[in-house]
Amino acid sequence: MSEPLILGAGPAGCMAAIALASGGVRPTLLDRDATVGDALCGGFLSWRTAERLRAVGIGPIQLGAHPVETLALVAGKSEAIAALPSPGFGLSRRALDTALRRRAVTEGARLVIDRARTVRSGMVEGEEADHPAEAIFLASGKHDVRGAPRPREDDDPALGIRIRIPAHDALRAMLRGRIELHLFRCGYAGIVLQEDGSANICLALRKSALADVGGQPTALLDRLADMHPRFGERMAFAPDDTAIDTVGSVPYGWIARDTQRGLWRLGDQAAVIPSLAGEGMAIAMESGVAAAHAFLAGTDAATFQRSFARRAARPIRTAKLIWQVAETGAGARILTGVARALPALARTAMGLTRI
Ligand SMILES: Cc1cc2nc3c(=O)[nH]c(=O)nc-3n(C[C@H](O)[C@H](O)[C@H](O)COP(=O)(O)OP(=O)(O)OC[C@H]3O[C@@H](n4cnc5c(N)ncnc54)[C@H](O)[C@@H]3O)c2cc1C
């Protein structure tokens, strides 16, 4: 049998590679980028993500991650603070993905750089070469590859926007030890410090909100900062020339319930949890490990996919419900009020959105 091919060296692909390599199989790990970039992401590692990293010998603290003990929910003028069930961390994707990729290679994965154009049974066609493999682990994350698309929501999909504000003492004092979720009518912004003291501000917003301001992300950020003073206070630290990253049409709530023969769907290619739960990376890592174990045990891809879909269903359903309630103005205020009055309930909700 040929070695398995893993398409994508993000959290899902790297964890699959590590688990396969430690099970005695030497996978090929294919990624389009020779240099690890700073993927658009909230940069929050949940306590479950941290556990999975420690299990493969990667310590968030050793990577310099910023410890996070509390969640601050902000809706208009109201704020609720709830302790996280266990500490999480703020860490850039550059730092995380570099550590994961390094670990996968140390364990024995063979890293190949090429951009996949098409996936079909037994073959990934790249820009540089064809990559035949009986088992293909599809871990291309937010980016679909021709031949294995995910369905697109066409009525007002979510889009991701991210800026990074350089380290600043006053901003650091505001954000120390917390992850902030600012709830808006059209979505939310998550803010957390990263290992270098910078603040990662990542938003998931309805596309219609962008259309309302003429399609300009800068204009949308300015409008949100004007309408939401607490968010505006944080945005005031952003230099004028701050780069804005965007990703379009994130299919929140989608779960792969079946797959083609020999195609193992991992990470965001298996299930997409609304990002305000801060659990996407944990689900990605868990899918990678579970798929590798299933493969080593001789299970077929479709059986794995159905079983993983069942495990991912509850956290994704719960997170989707919270996202839907939060994006109605009144719902956001109710959620904040409930979290303030009953922090234990907020912690239960955080638990229900974990895989
Ligand atoms: C706005 C937003 C905020 C988020 N915030 C958080 C958060 O704070 N915490 C959290 O846990 N999750 C968060 N998530 C979710 C998280 O980013 C994803 O769930 C996670 O990155 C999925 O991991 P993955 O390995 O499946 O894919 P990715 O991380 O997207 O990695 C995919 C890899 O595949 C490679 N690739 C892609 N296409 C190709 C190709 N054609 N050929 C070769 N290589 C390719 C890429 O270079 C990359 O290395 C957020 C998501 C969004 C949209």
The ligand as an SDF file (V2000), in Angstrom:
LIG
                    3D

 53 58  0  0  0  0  0  0  0  0999 V2000
  -12.6590   34.4130   11.9300 C   0  0  0  0  0  0  0  0  0  0  0  0
  -12.1430   33.1320   12.5070 C   0  0  0  0  0  0  0  0  0  0  0  0
  -11.5940   33.1050   13.7900 C   0  0  0  0  0  0  0  0  0  0  0  0
  -11.1560   31.9010   14.3510 C   0  0  0  0  0  0  0  0  0  0  0  0
  -10.6470   31.8990   15.6160 N   0  0  0  0  0  0  0  0  0  0  0  0
  -10.2900   30.7420   16.2140 C   0  0  0  0  0  0  0  0  0  0  0  0
   -9.7460   30.7120   17.5210 C   0  0  0  0  0  0  0  0  0  0  0  0
   -9.5100   31.7540   18.1430 O   0  0  0  0  0  0  0  0  0  0  0  0
   -9.4610   29.4980   18.0770 N   0  0  0  0  0  0  0  0  0  0  0  0
   -9.6730   28.3290   17.4140 C   0  0  0  0  0  0  0  0  0  0  0  0
   -9.4180   27.2520   17.9870 O   0  0  0  0  0  0  0  0  0  0  0  0
  -10.1510   28.3260   16.1510 N   0  0  0  0  0  0  0  0  0  0  0  0
  -10.4560   29.4990   15.5390 C   0  0  0  0  0  0  0  0  0  0  0  0
  -10.9050   29.5060   14.2430 N   0  0  0  0  0  0  0  0  0  0  0  0
  -11.0130   28.2430   13.5300 C   0  0  0  0  0  0  0  0  0  0  0  0
   -9.6350   27.7240   13.0860 C   0  0  0  0  0  0  0  0  0  0  0  0
   -8.9130   28.7460   12.4320 O   0  0  0  0  0  0  0  0  0  0  0  0
   -9.8130   26.5400   12.1460 C   0  0  0  0  0  0  0  0  0  0  0  0
  -10.8110   25.6870   12.6340 O   0  0  0  0  0  0  0  0  0  0  0  0
   -8.4980   25.7620   12.0100 C   0  0  0  0  0  0  0  0  0  0  0  0
   -7.4940   26.5780   11.4800 O   0  0  0  0  0  0  0  0  0  0  0  0
   -8.7000   24.5620   11.1060 C   0  0  0  0  0  0  0  0  0  0  0  0
   -7.4810   23.8960   10.9760 O   0  0  0  0  0  0  0  0  0  0  0  0
   -7.1610   23.0640    9.6480 P   0  0  0  0  0  0  0  0  0  0  0  0
   -5.8890   22.3510    9.9180 O   0  0  0  0  0  0  0  0  0  0  0  0
   -8.3700   22.3190    9.2440 O   0  0  0  0  0  0  0  0  0  0  0  0
   -6.9440   24.1670    8.4970 O   0  0  0  0  0  0  0  0  0  0  0  0
   -6.0080   25.4320    8.3490 P   0  0  0  0  0  0  0  0  0  0  0  0
   -5.5480   25.9260    9.6430 O   0  0  0  0  0  0  0  0  0  0  0  0
   -6.7530   26.3760    7.4510 O   0  0  0  0  0  0  0  0  0  0  0  0
   -4.7220   24.8550    7.5850 O   0  0  0  0  0  0  0  0  0  0  0  0
   -4.8240   24.4530    6.2420 C   0  0  0  0  0  0  0  0  0  0  0  0
   -3.4420   24.2240    5.6740 C   0  0  0  0  0  0  0  0  0  0  0  0
   -3.6160   23.7510    4.3290 O   0  0  0  0  0  0  0  0  0  0  0  0
   -2.7690   24.4710    3.4360 C   0  0  0  0  0  0  0  0  0  0  0  0
   -3.4440   24.5210    2.1380 N   0  0  0  0  0  0  0  0  0  0  0  0
   -4.6400   25.0780    1.8610 C   0  0  0  0  0  0  0  0  0  0  0  0
   -4.9480   24.9200    0.5650 N   0  0  0  0  0  0  0  0  0  0  0  0
   -3.9090   24.2210    0.0190 C   0  0  0  0  0  0  0  0  0  0  0  0
   -3.6350   23.7510   -1.2980 C   0  0  0  0  0  0  0  0  0  0  0  0
   -4.4840   23.9590   -2.3280 N   0  0  0  0  0  0  0  0  0  0  0  0
   -2.4810   23.0770   -1.5070 N   0  0  0  0  0  0  0  0  0  0  0  0
   -1.5960   22.8500   -0.5020 C   0  0  0  0  0  0  0  0  0  0  0  0
   -1.7970   23.2960    0.7660 N   0  0  0  0  0  0  0  0  0  0  0  0
   -2.9480   23.9610    1.0170 C   0  0  0  0  0  0  0  0  0  0  0  0
   -2.6060   25.8390    4.0750 C   0  0  0  0  0  0  0  0  0  0  0  0
   -1.4020   26.4830    3.6580 O   0  0  0  0  0  0  0  0  0  0  0  0
   -2.5910   25.4820    5.5830 C   0  0  0  0  0  0  0  0  0  0  0  0
   -1.2860   25.2210    6.0360 O   0  0  0  0  0  0  0  0  0  0  0  0
  -11.3020   30.6980   13.6270 C   0  0  0  0  0  0  0  0  0  0  0  0
  -11.8190   30.7220   12.3330 C   0  0  0  0  0  0  0  0  0  0  0  0
  -12.2310   31.9160   11.7650 C   0  0  0  0  0  0  0  0  0  0  0  0
  -12.7920   31.9240   10.3700 C   0  0  0  0  0  0  0  0  0  0  0  0
  1  2  1  0
  2  3  1  0
  2 52  2  0
  3  4  2  0
  4  5  1  0
  4 50  1  0
  5  6  2  0
  6  7  1  0
  6 13  1  0
  7  8  2  0
  7  9  1  0
  9 10  1  0
 10 11  2  0
 10 12  1  0
 12 13  2  0
 13 14  1  0
 14 15  1  0
 14 50  1  0
 15 16  1  0
 16 17  1  0
 16 18  1  0
 18 19  1  0
 18 20  1  0
 20 21  1  0
 20 22  1  0
 22 23  1  0
 23 24  1  0
 24 25  2  0
 24 26  1  0
 24 27  1  0
 27 28  1  0
 28 29  2  0
 28 30  1  0
 28 31  1  0
 31 32  1  0
 32 33  1  0
 33 34  1  0
 33 48  1  0
 34 35  1  0
 35 36  1  0
 35 46  1  0
 36 37  1  0
 36 45  1  0
 37 38  2  0
 38 39  1  0
 39 40  1  0
 39 45  2  0
 40 41  1  0
 40 42  2  0
 42 43  1  0
 43 44  2  0
 44 45  1  0
 46 47  1  0
 46 48  1  0
 48 49  1  0
 50 51  2  0
 51 52  1  0
 52 53  1  0
M  END
$$$$
